[in-house]
C-alpha cells in the first residue's frame, strides 16, 4: 500500500475555499505523477 498526499496552506490569494482546494488537488496530482509515497505542498 502506498500513499500520495497533496496539501495547501491558506494564503491571501485564496479568496475562496474552492481556490485553496484546487491548489491542494494540483499538489496531489503532482505527488501521484512524481512517484509513490510522496507529499507535495502547493506552491
C-alpha positions as CSV (number, residue, x, y, z in Angstrom):
1,X,0.0,0.0,0.0
2,X,1.3,3.5,-0.8
3,X,0.0,7.0,-0.2
4,X,0.3,10.2,-2.1
5,X,-0.6,13.5,-0.4
6,X,-1.1,17.0,-1.7
7,X,-1.9,19.9,0.6
8,X,-2.2,23.6,0.5
9,X,-1.7,26.2,3.3
10,X,-4.2,29.1,3.3
11,X,-2.7,32.2,1.8
12,X,-4.0,35.7,1.0
13,X,-4.5,34.7,-2.7
14,X,-7.1,32.0,-1.6
15,X,-10.2,34.2,-1.7
16,X,-12.4,31.2,-1.6
17,X,-12.2,27.6,-0.2
18,X,-12.6,26.3,-3.8
19,X,-9.3,28.1,-4.8
20,X,-7.4,26.5,-1.9
21,X,-8.9,23.1,-2.6
22,X,-7.9,23.4,-6.3
23,X,-4.3,24.1,-5.3
24,X,-4.3,21.1,-3.0
25,X,-5.7,19.0,-5.8
26,X,-3.0,20.1,-8.1
27,X,-0.4,19.2,-5.5
28,X,-2.0,15.7,-5.1
29,X,-1.7,15.0,-8.8
30,X,1.9,16.3,-8.8
31,X,2.6,13.7,-6.0
32,X,0.9,10.9,-7.9
33,X,2.9,11.8,-11.1
34,X,6.2,12.1,-9.2
35,X,6.1,8.5,-7.9
36,X,4.9,6.6,-4.9
37,X,4.9,7.6,-1.2
38,X,5.2,11.3,-1.8
39,X,3.9,14.5,-0.2
40,X,3.6,17.7,-2.2
41,X,3.0,21.2,-1.0
42,X,1.0,23.6,-3.3
43,X,3.1,26.5,-4.4
